Amino acid sequence: MATRRDSRASQQPVEDSEAEELELRTADGVTLRATLREPPWREWPEPRGTMVLAHAAFARRVEWERPRGDGLAARLARRGYRALAFDFRGHGDSANDGPGVVRDGSARDGYDAFVRHDLPAVVACAKDRGGRVVVVGHSLGGHVALASQGLGLLGADGVLAVAANVWHPTFEPSLARQALKLGVATLMSGLTRGLGVFPARALRVGSDDARPSAVGAFLRTARDGSWRSDDARDDYLAALTRVDIPVCALLSEGDRLACLPESGRRFLSRVGGPSAAFVVRPSADGAPAPDHMGLVTAHHVGPCHAQWERALAWLEAALERRPVASALAATAAPAFDNSADS
């Protein structure tokens, strides 16, 4: 269920993609904070749909506003979409305390709750506004979106997965990098157990520390080759094959560990619906490809800008060939072949 922090009607037009602050309530009683940008109403009196922006691990929704005044949220709004960015529980402005928040290390506290409750609540809010709903998920946000969609909890129309994969051995072709990822995951697990949180701020790898349950499923994948819920009820890896909506991956050769392009492609190959991957490479004049966070915060620069345009254009074309998700129950979706990598 969603509630609004101000009294404006849900369809009130805004002049220049103004930001509106929202509160969203999950099914398990947690309040999430979100920011909604409407497209400029003079150019887009009827929005094309809603892009739900799901942030990376150790981050918060403000990543979609960087660089200030020209972030991806504003870019998507200018393209005609509502841009709905939110903070997962325990991140940013989504409360760490309150009647619906627990910190007992259980599935109610972290990654599994992102999959089962947080993202489904935000997508439901977007659906209430009408039109297509696409999740743009960066890293954590991308694999949470695909897991949730595969489990039948999300009902999105499409996913744009930005630098998204999990550190499962199947997705890493290099034995040396498998060993490196295992070492990093083991170190992260030890730090998290010892300190009670993963100290992302102190290590200067993110704006938000993470509780053990928020990173447990991801780290366990690297250690044990098992990407599943803490209670073993849901096999997220198996769920990927049930994702039959269009999925686009945006990757970068400048991402040297978190999501190498080959790992991202292998992850994408598990989905059951139409898919395409777009890779940002160094420019002809020698400018480097962006790193893991730069795929979002440097979206407007050179080859990164161009690949974002290609990814969005592919996704828009794929969506045009499908009914809106809310109509799928009554109308069988057409079959698709996986698209070639770009």
N, C-alpha and C positions, 0 to 999 in steps of 0.2 A: 504494500500500500504506500502511496506517496502523499506527502503533505507539502504545502508550499509555505515558504517563510514570509511571503508578502501577499497582498490581497489582490494582485492583478489577475484578471481572467487568463486562462491558459492560452487563449488564442490572441491575446493583445499584441498588436504589431509593435515593433521597436524600430527606431530610425536607422541605426548604424551598428547592427549586430551587438547590441548592448548585452551585458552579462546579467543574469538573474540567478540569485542564490536559492537553492532548493534543499529541503530535507526529505529523505526517503526512508521509509520504515520497511525493514526486511521481515520475512515471515517468522523469523525467530526473535523478533523484537528489537533489533539493533537499528539505531539511527545512523544513516549515512549522509554525508554532506556532498552536494553536487552543484555544478555551475552549468547553466543552460545559456547558450547563445542562439538566438534566432537569426536567420539570414536577413539581410537588408530588405525590408518589406517592399520598398519601391521597385526593386529588381525582382524579388521573389515573393509576390503576394501569396503564393501557395508553395510552401517548402517542398523539396523533393523527397523528404524523409528525415530520419534522425540518425546521426552517427554517434554511437555511444563510445566514449573514449575511456579505455581501461588502462591505467598506468602500469609502469614496471615495478619490480620489487625494489624495496628501499627508496621508494619515490612517492609522489603524491600528484594530484590532478594538475597542479600548477605547471607540470612539464609541458602540458598542451598549450600553455600561454607563452612559451618561450620561442624566439626572442619576444620581449615585451612589445605588444602592439602588432606583432606579425606572427603569432604562434599558429600551430595547426588548427586549433579551434576556430580562430578567426578566418583562416584560409578555407576551411570546410564550410563555414557560414557564408562566405562570399561565393562559394560554389553552389549555394542554394539549399544547404542542409542545416537543420538544427544540430548543434554540437553540444552533447550532454556529457560533460566530464565529471567524474566522481572520485572520491577517495574510498578504497577498500577499508573495511574495519581495521582499526589499529594504525591507520595511516592518515597523515594530514589532519584534516578537521573532523574526520569520522571518529567519534568519541572512543576513547579507551576505557571509559567507565560508563556506568548507567545500568538500568534494569535488565537490558538485553545482552550485556557484554559479560562474558566470563573470561577468566584468565587461568584456566586449569590445565592447559595443554591439550585439551580434547579437540575433537573435530568441530566443536562449536566455536573454536577460538581462532582459527586460521585458515589455511589453504582450502580445506574441505568446505568451510563456510563461504569462502569466496566463490567456489563452484556451485554450491547448493543454494545459497541464499543471496549473497551480495549482488553478483552480476545479474541473476534472474530478476531481482527487484528493480534494478535500473532499466533493464530491457522492458519490463512490464510498464514502467513509467513512460518510456519512449513510445510503446505501442498505444498507450492511451491517447497520445497526441495524433495518431493516424499516420498512414504512409509506411514505407519500408523502414526497417531498422537494421543497420549494419553496425557490428562491433569492430572498432579499430583498437586492437589490443597490442600494447608494446610489451614484449618479453613476457613477464608474468601475466599481463592482461590477455595476451594472445593465447597462451596455452590453457589458461583458465576458461577462456571463451570456447575453445574447441572441446575441452573436456565437458563443459556444461551443455553445449549443444549436442554432443554425442550421447549424453545421458538423457536427452529429451527434456531438459529443464529450461532451455533458453528460448527457443522458437525465434531466433534471429533469421533475417533474410540472407545475410552474408557476413563474412569475417575478413578483415584485412589484418593479417598477423605480421607485426613489425618486429623483426629480430626475435622471433618466437621459436623455441624448441625446448626440449627437456634433455638433461644430460644422460640419456639412456645410451648404453654402449652401441646399440643398433644404429644410432644416428651419428656416430663418430667413426669415420673410416680409419683414422690414424691411431695406432696402438699407443704411440707416445702421448698424444693428446688425451686419449682415454685415461692413461695413468695420471696425467696432469690434472684432469678434471676430478678424478677420484681423490687425489691428494688435496685439492682445493676444497672439495666437499667434506672430506674428513676433518680438515682444519676448521672449516666453518661450523661443522657440527660440534666439535670440541669447544670452540669459543662460545657457541650458543648455550651449550649445556653448562659450562662453567660460569658464565655471566648472567644467565637467565634471559638474555636477548642477544641477537647478533648485532654488534656495535657498528653499524654502517656509518654513522656520523663520525665516530672517532677514527675510523679507518678511511674516511673521506671517499667512500664508494656510494654514498646516497644521502638523502635528506632525512630518512626515517629508519630508526632501528626496527628490528623484526623479532617477534616472539618465536619460541621454538616451533610451535604448531604452524606458524605462517610459512616456514621454510622446510618443515620436516619432510613433506611428500616429495618436494623437489630434490632435496639432498639425498633422500633414501633411494631415489632413482639412480643417481650416480654410484652410490655405494652398493646397492643390491640388484640393480636392474629391474626394479619393480616400481612402476608409476601407478599407484593406486591410493585410495583413501586410507586414512589412519585406521579406520575400523574395518578395512578390507572389504567393505560392502561394494565399492565401486572400482572397477578396473578402468582407469582413465585411458590407458594405452589401447585397450580393446575398443573403447568407445569412439576412437578416432574414425574407425571404419564406418561408423553410422552417421558421420557428418556428411550429409548429401546436399548441402547448400554451397554456393560458390565461395571459395576460399582463395585469397590472394596473399602471397608472402612477399614482403619487402625486406631485402637482406643487403649487407654491405661487406665488401672485401676489407674494410677497415675494422670490422668486428673480429678481433683475433682470438677470442676465447668464448665469450658468452653464447654467441650464435654465429659460427662460421657459415658462409653460404652453403657449403655442402651439407652441413648438419641441418640447416633450415630446409633445404630441398628434401632431404630424406624424411624429415618430420612431416613435411607437407604431403609427401607421397602416400602417407597412411590414410588420408581423408578419402571418403568414398564419393565425393561429388566433384564438380568441375574445379580445376585449380590451375594456378599459374604463379610463377616466381619471377621477381624482378630484382636484379642485383645492381647496386651502386658500385661503380668501379672508379679508380682515379681518373681525373679528367685529362684531356690531351695536353693541357698546359702544365701538368704535374701536380695539380691540387690533389691532396689525398682524399680517399673515400672516408666518409664519417665513421666514427666509432659507434659503439652500442647505443649510447644515449644520443649521439649526434644525428642518428637517423630521424629523430623527432625534433631536436632543438635546432638542427641545421637543415631542416627540410626545404628551406627557401634558397639554398645555395647551389649553384651550378648543376652538376650531374645528379645530385640528390633531389633537387626540385624536379628535374625531368623524369626521374624514375617514379617519384610520387605521382606525377601526372599520368604516366603510363599505367601504373597500378590502379589508380582511381578510374581511369577510362576503361580498363579491362573489366573491373568489377561492375561498373555501371552497365556495360554492354551485357555482361552475364546476367545481371538482375533483370534487365529488360526482357529476357527470354523466359522469365519465370513469374508465376503469380506471387502476390504478397503472401508472406508466411501465414497470416491469419486465414487465408483462403485455401491453404493446402489440405486441410482436413476434408474439404468438400470437393477439391479438384486435384487429381493426381498430377504430380510434378513431372515434366518431361525429362527424359534421360539425357545425360550429358557424357561426353568423353573428356577425360582429363586434358587440359590444355598443355601445350608445349612450354617448356621453360624459356624465359626470355633473358 
